[in-house]
Amino acid sequence: MNLNYSDEQNMLREQVLKFCETNYAFSDREKILESDDGFSHENWKQFAELGWLAVPFSEDNGGFNFGPIELTVMFEEFGKSLVVEPYLSSVVMSGTILENSNYSGKQALLETIIGGEQHVSVAYAEANIGYNFLDCVTALEGQSDDLTLNGSKTIVLNAANAQKFIVLAKHADSLALVLVDKDAVGLAVQNFKTLDGQTCGELTFENVSLAADAIIATGDEAKALFNQMVEVATLCISAEAVGAMTASYQKTVQYTKEREQFAQPISNFQVLQHRMVDMFIETEITKSLLIKATLQLDSKDLEATKTISALKVQVGKAGKFIGQQAVQLHGGMGVSNEMSIGHYLKRFTVIDSMFGNTQHHINKYATL
């Protein structure tokens, strides 16, 4: 098994790293989060110009024909700088569903995503169903061009900026993925911020009329597309977590070298050295599991689903441990908004809750 990155993959990593170092200082990130849209339109335009929005798509759809490996390379670097642009929601989640579907209008829609002209978000989570997303209550009723959508969705990423939503709904005792315009009559969007400051929304559908061409997929195809999207997205946020773990560890080591007590750097104290070694070990274990899951998903290995669940468990446990240790070793400043270290812990907490938390994936792993 070849564990070395190709020249193209290394170039992509260096490009993302250079962008983050140049344009994504922590103070810049805070200004972006405080803006009305919660992301930088200038950065998004640059993402499109650099070709990053085309990374996971096939050449037939205007992409570069890359896959999970390139996505994890990007997200690991995104995690180090806590990038808040809606790459996950618009490109990974919506893009994965559209790319692999038989939807007739997918090429035109993907072109607008790749060009940075349009945001599309996936609405899949509902209140009171936990992480059993396929047991949704939102229903699509009717036939042909007389379809009606009713229900609600919550925690819709980037809902404030999305022009279209891909909605998971029940349809004729099965499932359907449907495309709904943000300005559709009967759709109400309520925006809010997540724990880590990013934009989210709650959608309410009240007799929203849809035509037959709004259906992306139904039945087993819809289920397969949704599950595939969840696996790719889980892999991406896990890579983001690995990047955040690396940054948390490195920033903590640097801080302990500069902070002095008893006329010496606190990095000289053995008990603190042990803590930082434990942080490093947890990061490396998570990174190894990420590589395994990425290679399995890239090669369409049937064991990929199980490995991704194991990875999500490790991300949840390691993220909590590393985030808490980093904050504690920084002392009172670790919880201040002015320092980045506390924001990594917030991001770890949010990542743990996405697409199934630690306990959910422990239970899922046991059944696979």
Secondary structure, 3 states (H helix, E strand, C coil): CCCCCCHHHHHHHHHHHHHHHHHCCHHHHHHHHHCCCCCCHHHHHHHHHCCHHHCCCCHHHCCCCCCHHHHHHHHHHHHHHCCCCCHHHHHHHHHHHHHHCCCCCHHHHHHHHHCCCCCEEEECECCCCCCCCCCCCCEEEEECCEEEEEEEEEEEECCCCCCEEEEEEEECCEEEEEEEECCCCCEEEEEEECCCCCEEEEEEEEEEEECHHHEEEEHHHHHHHHHHHHHHHHHHHHHHHHHHHHHHHHHHHHHHHHCEECCEEHHHCHHHHHHHHHHHHHHHHHHHHHHHHHHHHHCCCCCHHHHHHHHHHHHHHHHHHHHHHHHHHHHHHHHCCCCCHHHHHHHHHHHHHCCCCHHHHHHHHHHC
